[in-house]
């Protein structure tokens, strides 16, 4: 049973600090079901690959198993796929052997823990109990590029049997702790089994390692039921807590925080200027079918509807309440049929691949990216720039340098309590330039609001155009 993790981060040997495993030597660990070995197949400044090899002892597992008196041993108990196929044994090894990396701690290089780095993880033998599409459906919504290769069985022995195994490679720019958490949860889900008793403590493990991603995953119900070995009482309890987590943030606090931000920016009527600048950019590019990603209460959609150029406007938001408010603001229940056909409001998240977003001319992302945790930006980039891939993408975000000009904003504070970050002009332009280069777009920058000679404008806008 093998897992390899590679990176081209510079220097690539930083992987050793994140894993707490020295690339210069092999380390072995005794586990209740066998031994785990960690070693590096390559290690230099340009590329580093760590391997976790698990040597499961099937004979020891059978000898240690308790059963009813007189229960005999079968050949299947000794000869099976457990030593070779990634399963809950590998999840336990990750938790025990790579515990510091899984929890996101590093004494020597603590700044690395929250740094997204390019990672390639490979599992040469992975169960696919649900098919190849199910494998992709688990990992792609998390922002991974997934390569799956079916592993055929010997046709002489299994002439009409499809192999339940695949070789899988996933690639992303993300935090190592996130990758390990995803593998820890999803490997047993793919195997649809666990080698140990599942009790209430497994609910806590699922919620802990699924924090920040499982609640919004499109397959969260199937993941939960499989992870908990389909124990319905445990799965229901876990899903109730996941639903509560999914609904709390976007709805309960968002309205109050939005009002606070509006008060801060009221002096320069910044929101009106933002909407005007975004509308102008969308009109200028000639778009007729437009995405408003993170549409909130529908203010931009309302502005776009005034222009007949826009034949279809699709608004997406993670908050059900915001979508309800948008529907009321736009009077969807009273619009004439032809006008109503121009609007679609759907629930979803920017960080999950969504086929409904394909085929549009342009997309706007207005004051949204700063609400994402930095490690989730990579998933957003792929979902928007690679999978949806409109010809034009307009993104606005606060310029943190201008905050000193807001009299009602305490020094050192962000404009909105839910902002995970606010970028300087240099930081925003560096990020946008990197994204444009990676996904074959050009990018230009437009200041929005009063342009201060010292600190710039309060809002910064990037307009991306796909290269021909």
N, C-alpha and C positions, 0 to 999 in steps of 0.2 A: 504494500500500500504506500503510495508515493504522492507527495505534494511538493512542487517546486515554485519558488517565488523569485522573480527576477526584476531588476530595475536598471534603468539607464540614467537615473538621477546623478548629478555631479556634486561630489564624488560618489560613485555608486557604492563604495564600501561603507557609506552611512547606513546601509541596510543592516550591518552587523550591530550598530548601536541600537537600532530600533528593535531588533530581534533579541538583543542581549546574548548574542552568540558570536564568538570570535571566529572570523573567517579562516584563521590560520590553523584551526584544529577541529577534529571531529569529536562530538560529544554524544554520549549514550545515556539513556535514562530507563530505569526499570519501571514498568507499569504493571497493573494487576493482570493484564491479558497478554503481556509480551514485553518487547523492548522498542524504544524509539531512538533513532539516530539522527542527529542534525549535522550536516556537512555542507560545504560549498563546492560546487562544480566549477565555478569561475569567480574571480574576485580581483578586479582592478578598478581604476577610477572611472572607466567608461561603462562597465557592465558588471553586475554582481548577481549571482544566482545561489540561493540557499535551498537546500532540499531537506524535507522532513520525511524520513523513511520509517515506516512502522512495520515491525516484525511481529505479527500476531501468532500466538502459539495455540493452534486449534485443539491439540491434544490436551494441553493444560486447561483449556476452557471446558472441555467435556469432563475431565476428571474432577474439576471443581464445581460442576453443576449438581445441584441437589434436585432430586426427583422422588416420585412415589416409590415405596419399597418394591424391589423386584423389577424396576424399569430397566429394560435392556438397552445396550448401546447399538446404534445403527451406523452403517458406513457413512450415511449422509452427515452425521454429527462430526465425523472426523474429516471428511472430504467435502469441502464446500468453497464458496467464493470469498469467505470472510478474510482470509489473509491477503487478498489481492485487491478487493474492490473498496473504494472509499465509502465509509459508513460512519456510524456513531462512534466507532473506535477512534477514527481520525479526529472527530470533534473533541473527544476526551483528551487526546494527545495534544491538540492545539491548546486546550485550556490548561493543561498541566505543564507541558514543555515550553510553550510560548506564552505563558500567563501574563508576563509584563507587557509584551507587545499587544496582546489581546485587550488588556485593560487600558492601554495607551499611556504607559509610563516609560521614561528613560532618564536615568540619573545623569548620565554623561552628556546627553544632547537633548534636553527637554524641549527645545524649540522645534525639533524634528517631528515630534509626536503629532502636532497639528498642521504639519506641512504636507499638502498633497504632492505626491511624487508619482512618476510613471511606473506602473506595476504591471507585470505579466504573471499570472498564476496559472499553473497547468496541473491537471489531474489526468494521468494517462488511462485510468480505469475508473469510471464513475457510473453508478447505477442510474438508469433513466426510466424509472418506473412511472410512466406517464408520457414517454416519448420525447423525441428531440425537441419538439415545439415547447414542451413543458420546461425543459432545461433552459431554453432561451427565455421563456416567459418569466422565469424566476430571477435571472440576472440582468437582462436588458433594461428593465425598468429602474434598476439601480445605477444606470449609467455605464454599464460595461459593454464593450464590444465582445461578442461571444462567438467562438468558433467551436463547433461540435462535429465530431467525426464518429459515425456509428461503427461499432466493432462487430463484424460478422462472426457467427458461430461456424464451426466446421460443418459444411453441408452434408457430409457423409454420415455424421452422427445426428445432426439436427436439420434434416432436409427442409422442413416447413416451419421452422421456429425463428422468429425475429429476435435478435440479441437484445437483452435489456440493458446493454452497457454502451457507453460512449467514451471517447477521449475528448476532454474539454479544455479550452484555453480561454481565459477572460483577461481583457486588457482595459485599463482605465488610469486616469490620473486622480489619485485619491489618497486618503490617509491609510497607512498600513493597518491601524486598529479597526477601521471600517471594513476593509477587505476580510480580515480574520473573523470579525463578527458575522459578516454575511456568510462565510464558509461554515462557521460553527453552527449556525442555524439551518442553512439550506442543504448541507450534505445529508443529514438524516432525513430531511424532507424528500430528497430525491430517492433515497433508499427505501423510504416509506416503512422504516423499522428502526428499533433501537435495541441494543443488546442488554439493556438494564431496565429495571422497574421504573415506570413513570408515575411520579406522585405530584403533590402540590408544589414541591420545590422546583419542579421543571417549569411550571408557569412563571415563577420568578426569574428563572434563567432565560426563558424566552423573551420576557418583557425587558430584562436588562440588556440582553444582546441585540434585541430588536428596537431599542430606543432610537428614535429619530428617523426610522425608515419603514418599519413594519406596519405602522398604523395607516400609512398612505399607500402601501403596496397593493396593486390591483388583485393580487392572489393571496391576500392576507388570510382569508378564511381557510383556504386549502393548506397554506403553510402552517397555520395554527393547528388544524386537525391532524395533519401528518406528524408534526413535531411532537405532539402530545399523544401519539399512537391511537388517535381517534377516540380518546376518552372524552365523551361528550360533555360531562360535567366540568372537566378541566378546561376544555376548549371554549365552552360558553363563558366561563369566568374570565379567561384571557381575552376573548373578543370584546366583552363588555368594557374591560379596562382600556383596550385599544381604541374602541369607538369613543370613549370619553376623552382619551388623549388626542384623537384626531379632530374632535369638535371643539375642544376648549380654546386652543390658541387662536385660530383664525376668526372666531366669532365673538367670544365674550370680551376680550380686551381690545380687539382691533379698533372698534368704534371710538372708544375713549382715547386711545393713542393717536388715532387719526385727527381727532379734534385738537389734541395738544399740538400736533405738528402744524395744523392749519393756523393756530394762533401764533406760533412762532413766525410763520412765513407771511402772515396777513399784510404786513406793512408794504410789501412789494407786490402783493397779489400774484404770487409766484405760480400758483396752480393754473390760473388763467393763461399766463404766459407760456407755461409748459404745454398745455393743451393746444394752444395756438401754434407753437413751434413744431410739435409732433404732427399736427394736422397738415401744416404746410409741407413738411418733409414727405408725408405719405401722398399728398396731391402731386408734388413735384415729380415723384418717381413713376407716376401714371398707374398706380395700383388700382384695381377694381375689387379684388377679394382680399380682405385684411383680417389679420388676427390681432386681437387685443389680449395679450397674455398677462394675467394678473389684472383683470379688468375692474376689480373692485365694485364700486357702486354704479359703474356705467357712465361716468362723466365724459370720457373720451368718445365712447360710442355715440353718446348724445351729440357731441360736436361733429363727428364724422357724418352722421345722418343728414346734416344740413347740406351736404354736397352729393349731388346725384351721381358723381363719378364712382362712388363706392356702392357696388351692387350687392355685396355680401360682407357683413362684419360679424365675426365670431368672437365672442368674449368668453374667456376661460378664467376661472378663479377657484382657489382651494376652499373658499368660505361659502357655504350654502346661504348664510344670512346675507352676505354681500350680493349674491346673485339674485336673491329675492328683492332686495332694495333696488338693484339695477332694473329688474323687471318692472317694478312700480315706477321708477324714475322715467323709464322709456315708454310707459303706458302700453305695455305689450298686449294687455287684454282689450284695449280699445283702438289699437291701430288698424287702419285699413289693411286688407289682406296683402296687397302688393308691397306696402311699406313693412309689414310684419315679416314678410319673406326675406327681407334684407338683414334680419338680425337672428343670431343664434347665441344662446347662453348655455354653457356646459360647465360641469364640475370637473376639475382636474388639477394637476400640479405640473409645474414647469420642469420638474426633475424626473419625470417619468415619460418614457416614449409613448406617444399617443398617435395612432393612425389618423384620427380625426383632424389633426393639424396639418396634414399634407395637402399640397395642391393650391396654396395661397400665394398671392403675389408679394405680400408684405406682412410684417409683424411689428407690433409695438410692444415694448416692455418698459412701462413708465413707472419709475420709482418702485421697483420690485426687487432687483438683484440684491440690494442692501439688506433685505429681509431674509436672505438665504444664509445659512451657515457657510463659511468659506469653503469647506471641503465638498459642499454640494454644488458649487459653481460648475465643476467639471461635468456633472451630470446634466445641468441646465444647458451648458454649451453644446453637448452632443445632441440633446433632444431638439434644440432649436436650430442650430447651425448645420447639423449633419442630417438629422432625420426629417424634420419639418422642412428645412432648407428653403424658405422664401427668398425671392430675389433681393428684397430690401428688408433690413431689420433696423429698427430705430430703438435705441436704449437711452433712457435718462436715469441719472442718479445724483444725489447731493454732492456738492463740492465741499468737503469738510473744512477747507481753508476759509470759506466765507462765513463760517459759524460765528466767528468773532464779531461780525457786524450785526448779529441779531441781539438786540438789547435784552430781550426776555429769555434768552438762552444762557444758562450758567456756563462759565468757561470750562472747556474740556468735555462738555456734554454733547451727545448726539441729538439730532432733531426729533427722533422718534424712539420710544423705549424698546421697540421691537427690532430696531436696526442692529444687525450683527456687526456691521462695519460702515464706515463712510470714508471714501477715498479722496485723496488729493488729486489735482489735475494730472500730475505725473503718474500716479498709481493707476488711474482710470485709463489713461492713454497707453500705458505699458500693457495692461491687461487686454484692452481692445485690440491693440496691434498684434499681440500674440494670438488671440482668437482668430482675427482676420487672416493671418498667415497660415494658421493650421487648417482652416476650413475653406481657403481660397476665396476670400472676400477682400474688397478694399474698404477703407474706413476713413471718414472725415469727422471732425469735431466741431460742434456748434455751441457757443455759450448761450445760456438762457437766463434772463433777468439782468439787472444792472451789472455791467462789467467793470469791476473795481481794478484799478491799475496794480494794486498790491496783491489782492487775494483772489482775483478772478470773479466769475459769476457764481450766483448761488446754486444753480443747477448746470450740470454738464450733459451734453447730448452727443452720442455717437451714432452716425448713420453708416451702416454697412451695406455695400452693394456686391452682389456675387460677381465674380470674374467670369467673363465669357470663355 
